[in-house]
């Protein structure tokens, strides 16, 4: 499936939250498999961000931290947003809605919106929800 780096980045916190919830073994297995599949991509996104911080940033005087100064921030932001807009092709096995429903896991509306790319929502449910 094709997915933008931005969508993956936005899904990271929701996925991490979901991975901490006790769930039925079948869903836990599927979630673990999904997490493993996208973990390297999360690392890649973070590497690009760090590389851009080094490119546009300056070492702080009091310590070894590097931060992007205000005058360079627009260029940093644009380059990172351009990267995030790119899509990557991932071989992700989506999680069936039934696994989530049967497990009793609760999702917030925002989590459902963010994780929509990773969940197979049945057509009947889409019709009922007018999605």
Legacy VTK file of the C-alpha trace (Angstrom):
# vtk DataFile Version 3.0
C-alpha trace
ASCII
DATASET POLYDATA
POINTS 131 float
0.000 0.000 0.000
1.146 3.534 -0.683
1.202 5.878 2.293
2.803 9.255 2.865
5.521 9.701 5.415
3.296 12.369 6.983
0.458 9.875 7.527
2.919 7.436 9.076
4.377 10.104 11.321
0.898 11.145 12.463
-0.033 7.531 13.172
2.999 6.845 15.352
1.580 8.108 18.657
-1.801 6.435 18.119
-0.096 3.150 17.296
2.160 3.405 20.340
-0.872 4.117 22.543
-2.753 1.189 21.041
0.207 -1.143 21.534
0.084 -0.483 25.286
-3.532 -1.614 25.693
-4.147 -5.210 26.783
-5.903 -7.061 23.958
-6.829 -10.486 22.740
-3.856 -12.543 21.509
-4.961 -12.481 17.859
-5.077 -8.686 17.742
-1.902 -8.406 19.846
-0.107 -10.578 17.288
-1.414 -8.493 14.366
-0.476 -5.238 16.109
3.025 -6.520 16.878
3.470 -7.545 13.246
2.254 -4.130 12.061
4.571 -2.337 14.497
7.558 -4.338 13.246
6.670 -3.570 9.639
6.626 0.191 10.129
9.285 0.587 12.831
12.117 1.006 10.306
10.122 3.670 8.499
9.649 5.602 11.747
13.419 5.412 12.270
13.990 6.650 8.697
11.645 9.638 9.186
13.468 10.547 12.385
16.863 10.194 10.658
15.778 12.618 7.927
14.563 15.098 10.571
17.858 14.847 12.463
19.856 15.258 9.243
17.889 18.428 8.482
18.452 19.744 12.010
22.191 19.261 11.432
21.937 20.909 8.009
20.094 24.018 9.215
20.948 23.994 12.904
23.669 25.545 14.961
25.374 24.244 18.062
24.168 25.906 21.248
26.852 27.765 23.202
26.216 26.200 26.616
25.993 22.563 25.523
26.276 20.189 22.577
22.629 20.510 21.533
21.860 21.610 17.996
18.831 23.742 17.280
17.484 25.423 14.185
17.601 29.216 14.541
14.441 31.200 13.779
15.852 32.664 10.575
16.569 29.189 9.129
13.424 27.517 10.460
11.252 28.250 7.368
13.753 26.450 5.098
14.037 23.557 7.557
10.263 23.267 7.838
9.715 23.410 4.067
12.320 20.747 3.330
10.950 18.435 6.033
7.349 18.959 4.884
8.404 18.238 1.287
9.932 14.981 2.487
6.836 14.078 4.542
4.614 14.629 1.494
6.397 11.833 -0.367
4.818 8.415 -0.420
6.379 5.102 0.351
5.160 1.699 -0.757
4.782 -0.622 2.219
3.716 -4.232 2.372
1.414 -3.782 5.350
-1.214 -6.312 6.289
-4.161 -4.239 7.454
-5.954 -5.214 10.651
-9.498 -6.472 10.132
-12.150 -4.427 11.930
-13.473 -7.630 13.479
-10.165 -8.186 15.317
-10.458 -4.783 16.915
-14.156 -5.154 17.657
-13.854 -8.631 19.178
-10.868 -7.640 21.307
-12.793 -4.941 23.150
-10.119 -2.329 22.390
-11.523 1.183 22.525
-10.435 3.739 19.937
-10.997 7.465 20.153
-12.487 9.116 17.059
-9.144 10.799 16.332
-7.304 7.473 16.646
-9.758 5.922 14.196
-9.201 8.729 11.694
-5.419 8.502 12.047
-5.298 4.685 11.945
-7.795 4.353 9.098
-4.968 3.445 6.693
-4.123 0.403 8.824
-7.626 -0.965 9.436
-9.953 -2.811 7.063
-13.379 -1.326 7.722
-16.210 -3.468 6.298
-18.315 -1.863 3.555
-21.483 -2.368 5.615
-19.993 -0.404 8.521
-18.858 2.353 6.132
-22.414 2.562 4.818
-23.864 2.686 8.327
-21.430 5.448 9.304
-21.727 7.274 5.966
-17.938 7.098 5.552
LINES 1 132
131 0 1 2 3 4 5 6 7 8 9 10 11 12 13 14 15 16 17 18 19 20 21 22 23 24 25 26 27 28 29 30 31 32 33 34 35 36 37 38 39 40 41 42 43 44 45 46 47 48 49 50 51 52 53 54 55 56 57 58 59 60 61 62 63 64 65 66 67 68 69 70 71 72 73 74 75 76 77 78 79 80 81 82 83 84 85 86 87 88 89 90 91 92 93 94 95 96 97 98 99 100 101 102 103 104 105 106 107 108 109 110 111 112 113 114 115 116 117 118 119 120 121 122 123 124 125 126 127 128 129 130
